[in-house]
Amino acid sequence: MKEFVDHYQEEFHQKYGVRTDLAIEAHEVIVEKEGPPEIPGVIVNNEKTEHALISRVTVENEIGARMIGKAPGHYSTIESPELRQHNREIHEQLGGLLAKEIQWFLEQNQVGAEDAILVVGLGNWNATPDALGPKVVDELMVTRHLLELSPPELRKGLRPIAAIAPGVLGLTGIETGEIIRGIVNQIDAKAIICVDALASRSVSRLCSTIQISDTGINPGSGVGNKRMAINRDTLGIPVLAIGVPTVVHATTIVSDAMDILAGSNPAQAQRAADVPQRTSFNLDPQAIMGTQPQSSAQLLTPQQKQQMISKVLEPYIGSMIVTPKDIDELISDLTNVIAGGLNSAFHDEVDYTEIFQYLS
């Protein structure tokens, strides 16, 4: 599975010049570049709620996986700009939406109500944009040790939950997948839920989107650090992944800015019109790339534009990853939303308001 995913993700990047961990963004890129609203092997359904847009992407087969650069499976995205606002009441409602999506994924993967689940907080707790997973683990209601010693009448509505934040390879010297495999064999977990920070192609989706999938995860893939895959193929049990984009590549920001200024994206035409007339630039792609002159009618392909931007920026900033300036506050709020959603999905008999009191 790792080779399959990595191969098609890289193929997608080479073809469209875009890096993203979000399936809905990959779908949008294809529709934007190719035009067809329907992609073979890919089904997209949208549901609008009071505070969020829920997009469900199903990659049915290898044809769809090749097109979209994502492994076959289900991907749900909860998108809400209000995730970036410090509003506890709205965050509780968004946590409730997340809980319903998690319950649906558990049912789809035939995880029973009393089956043990291992929650893994992926990421480096020393780097704020990457600390989402470990922070969520800190707020979980872990119950496996309690239920083992409790009489049956006290176990109703509670699921055995274990949690771990294994750190990253640079801190432990051990592949995260190897740590998880050893724990799964020891505690006989029936499913794994990984929580991790992701990378986005859109600045507007930073810290405002939660993706849930049942295809597992490749730690560090969003920023180019490819590690051992964590999925059903490598561990033998269902692996759900919950992620929030907390970083974006600098080249993506520059590329979007160029599209806005050039008016190449119809959806951004109005924003381009708002740019002052005195603002202008005259980039010579041939001079930068060292290629032969082309007629003005010829447009840069996504690959050429990506190469041009990378070549211009590399001497100054290298391969820079950008995160919001208030990322510490955003991570704190996102931690409560995700931990609240997980706790609610796991324990039926625990009232949702009690869960958020536990998190306060």
N, C-alpha and C positions, 0 to 999 in steps of 0.2 A: 504493500500500500504506500509506503514512504516514497519509493522510486516513482510510482504512478503519479502521486500528488505532486512531487517536486518537478517531475518532467513536464506536466501540463501547466503548472503554475509558471515555470520558466518560459514555456512556449507562449503562454498568454502574455507574459511581460514583454517578450521579444516582439510579438505581433502588434500589441497595442501600446507599448511604452508605459504601462501602468502597473503599479504594485499595490495590491489591496488584499486584506484578509477577509473582507466582507463579500459574501456571495451576491448580495443585492447590488453592490457597486460593480462587480464584474459583469452582471447582467446588464446594467445601465450602460456600461462602456460599449458592449457589443451592439446594443440597440442604437446608441448614439453614432457609432462608427459605421455599422453595417446597414442599419435602417429597419430590418424586419422586426415587428413587435413580438413575434413568436420565434423561439429558438428551438430547433429539434432536440428532444430529450430533456428540455427544461420547462417546468411549469411554475408560474408565479401567480400568487393570489395575494391581494391586499385587503386589509380590514382597518377601517378608520374608527378610532375610539375618541373619547373626549379629550384625552391628553396625549395620544400617541397614534402613530401609524404602524401597524403590524404587517410586515411583508413575509410571506412564506414561500421559499424557493425550494422546489424539489428537482434534484438532478437524477433523472430516471435511469440513465445508462451511460456507457462509455462515450457515446457520441456527444451527449450533453456535457459530460465531464471534460472532453477535449475542447469543446466550444467555450465553456465558462472557466476552465482552469481550476475546477473544484471537484473533489471526489464525489461519487454517487451517494446520495443521501438527502436528508432534510435539513434545511436552514431556515430558522425563524429570526426575524430582526424586529426589535422594538425600538422605534425611532421617535424621540421626543426632545425638542430643544429645552423643555422644562427640566430635564435631567441636569442641566447646567445651572439651574436656579436653586437657591437654598430655600426650598419650600417643602417642609416635612409632610404636609397633607398630600400634596401631589405625589411625592416620592413614595408614600405608602400605597397609593393607588397603582403606581407603576410597578411597585414590588408585587402587588396582587396579580397584575397581568403577567409578570414574569413567572410567578408561581404556577399559573394555569398552563403556560407553555411548557414548563419543566415537567409537570404532571403528564401532559400529553406525550412528551418524548419518552418518559419512563414507561407509559402504557404501550407505546408503539414498539418499544424494545423489550416488552414482556418482563419488566422488572416488577416483582410482587410487592404488595404493601408492607410486608414484614422482612423483605430482603435487605441485607446489609449493603450500605453504599459507602464508598471511600471518596471523600472530597479532597482534591489536590489543589492547593494554591500555588500555581506556577509563577515564577518571576523572582527577581532580585529585590529583596526587601530594603537594600541600601540605595536603590534608585527609585525615586518617587513615582515616575510614570510607569515603572514596571512592578510596583509594589501592590497592585490591586489584589492579586491572588492571595498572597500571605495575609493581607489585612482582612479579606473576607473570611479566611479560615479562623482568624482570631475572634470573629463575631458569630461563629456557628454554634448551634446547640448540639454538641456531641453527646451521644447517648449510649454508644455501644457498651462501654464499661459499666454503665448503670443498669442496663437491661439484662446483662448477664447475671446480675446478682438480685434482680427484682422478681417477685412472684408474678405469675401470668396475669393476674387481675390488674396489676399496675402497669402493664405494658401496652394496653389498648390505646390506639391512636398515636403511638410513638414508634419510630423506625430506628433500628440500630445504625447510627451514623459515626463514622470515624473520619478524622481529618488530619492532614499533614501539609506543611509548607517545606518541600525538600530543598529549596534554594536552587542555585544554578550550578552548572558544571565548574565555573570559575571559582566558586566558593567551596564546593565539596570534593571536586575531583572525580565525581561519580555521575554518570549519565542519569538524568531524572527518570527516564524510562526504566532503567535498571532498579532504581530505588522503589518505584511504584510496583514493578513486577514482584519484587520480594515481599512487599507488604501485602499485596493481593493474595499471594499464595498462603501467607501466614494467617490472615484474618478471614479468608474465604468470602471476600466481597463479591457481590453479584453484579455490581455496576460501578463505574467510576465517573465522577463529574470533575472536570478540570476547569479552573477559573484562571484566565490569563489576560494580559493586556495585548491589544492588537494594533495593527497599523492601518491607516485609512488613506484613500486617495483624495478625500474631500475634507477640507478644513471644517466645513459646517457639521460634519458628523463626529468630530472629535468630542469625546466624553458625552455625547448625546445619543448614542446608539448602543444597544445590547444585542449581540448575536448569540443564538443557541443553535447547536448542530449536533448530529449524532454520528459524525464521521471522524471523531477524534481530533487530534491537534499535533502540529509539529512545533515544539517550543522554539522560539526565536526566529521562525521563518519570516516574519513580517519585516525584520531588520537585517535579514541576510545571514543569520546564524542558524544553520540547519543542524538540528540534533535528531536523536532517535525518535521516531514517530510514536505517539501514544494513541493507539486505536485498537479495535477489536482484533485485527490481524496479529498484532504484536503481543497482546495481553489475554486474548481469548474470551473477554467479556465486553458488554456494551460500554462505550466511552462517549459521554456527552461532553461538549465543550461550551463554556460560557465565556464570552469575551467582550471587551469594550475597547474601541480604538482610542488610544491616548497619545499617539504620535503620528506624524505625517512627514514624508520625505520632503526636503527643501526643494528638490527638483520638481515635485508635484505642485508646490505653491507657485513656482516660477512659470511652469507650464500653464496652469490655470490663469495666471495673470496675463500671459501672452495671448491666450484665447479670448480673454475679456477685451483686451486692447484691440485685438484684430477683429473682434466681432464674429469669430468663426463658430461660436456656439449660439444658436438662435435664442436659447433660454437666457443668455447673458447679454443679449443685444442692448437692452435698456441700461444695464450697468456700464456697458462700453460707451453709451451715449453720454453718461454722466461724467466721463473723464474729461478734464479741461482740454480745450483744443490745443493749448500750447504744449501739452504732453505728447511727445513723439519719440520714436526710436527708429533707428535704421540699422538693423542687424543684417549682415551679409553672411548667410549660411555657408556659401561656398568658401569665403575667406576663413571662416572658423573651422570648417570641416576639411579644408584642403581639397575640395572637389572642383570639377569644371563648372563654369557659369551655366545657369539654367534660365529659361525664359521666365518672366514674372508670372505667367499663368500657371506654372507648375508649383504645386504646394508641397510642403515638407510632409513626409510620411510620419506617423507617430514615432517610429524607430529613429528617423533622422532628427526629429525635434528633440527626443530624449537624449540622443548622443550629443547634439549641439549644446543643450543646456548643461549636461554633465561636464562637457569639455570647458565651457565658460566658467562654471562655478568651482571646478576642482582645485585650481590654484589658490582660491580664496577660502573656501569653506570645506572642501573635500566632500565626503558623503555624509552630509549633515541630516540629523533627525530632529524635528521640531516638536515641541509640546507647549500647551498653553501656560501662561505665566502663573495662573492660579491653580496649577495642577494639584497641589497638596489639598486644597479645599474640595476640588472636584473628586479626587480619589476618595476622600472621606465620605462624601455624599453617596457616591456610587457603591462604596462598600456597604453602606446601610441598605440600599435598594436591593443589591444582589443577595446579601446575607439574609435580609428579610424575606425575599422571594424563595430562597432555598429552604429556610426554616419552615415557612408556611407550607411549601410543597411536601416536605418530609413528614411533618407531624400534624395529622388531621385534627387531633383533639386540642391543639394549642390555638387559642384565639389569636387572630391576626394583630389586634391592638396590643396584646400581651407581648407578642414578638417584637414589636417596635419599641415597647417599653424596655424590653431586654436589651435592645440596641442603644438606647439613649444613655 
